[in-house]
Structure formats: C-alpha cells, structure tokens
Amino acid sequence: MGTGSMPRPLPILGLDDLARAADRLEGIRRGELAAGDRFLVATRNSVYSLERLADGEFRVAGGFFLRTRGGPVKLAVSGCTAGGRALFVDLVAAPGLFLEFADGTRTTRILEVRRLPGGAAA
C-alpha cells in the first residue's frame, strides 16, 4: 500500500443531528411546491425536469427515465439522501444529496437545482 493518507470516515450522526442538518440544507422543499411548479435537477450524470402534479406526484423527464423508459414518467419523490439510508422526506431536491424516487431509483449526486419561473416548460 502507498504512503498516501486514507480518507477520514464521516462522523456518525444521531437522529437529532440529522434533523438539524436537514433544516439547514438549501433546496426545494415539498411544502413549497404547488401543482404545476417545475424545476430542473442537474446530477453528476444527468439532467431531470420535474413538475409537481395535483395529486402530489411528479412528472419526471430526462436522465435515467429517458434512457430506460423512453420518456417522462409519473412518480412520487421519496425524498433525498446523503448516500446512506436516512431519507430527508421534506426535501425534494438539494445540491449535494441524492434524489430518491418511490420506485427505488436514486440519482447520482445533485449538483444544481433550478426552479423554472411561472411554470415555464422545461
């Protein structure tokens, strides 16, 4: 093995610490969205367009769904993770996290989230 330093393990956080961290994250929160609201999510590998539907689910286009299903799909968003099993259910998309859909699909790390003004088409 080389002489390079090993990466330091991330600290283990308790639930209270995770909840406080989630409150400070910048991103799009579920409670801020109305039917018809749209936003773009750029991940390490893909770009997704999401539109909030009246029933609380999302019309999701791009990325994995374009490659595997050929077009937009209707899905619930479970929330965001930091890469582990803790799910921030109030966050729909936040830079630095991973977006998780109800079908189990998880994106690569989110780089940027951009709201589309006035429900403009993606």
MOSUL-V869641 format. One record per pair of residues at least 24 apart in sequence whose C-alpha atoms are under 6 Angstrom apart, sorted by the first residue. I is the first residue (numbers start at 0). J is the second residue. Records with the same first field share a line. If there is no record, write none. Layout:
# MOSUL-V869641
I=J  J
This chain:
# MOSUL-V869641
26=92  93
27=90  91  92
28=89  90  91
29=89  90  91
35=118
36=118
37=115  118
38=113  114  115
39=112  113
40=111  112
41=109  110  111
42=107  108  109  110
43=107  108
75=101
76=100  101
77=101
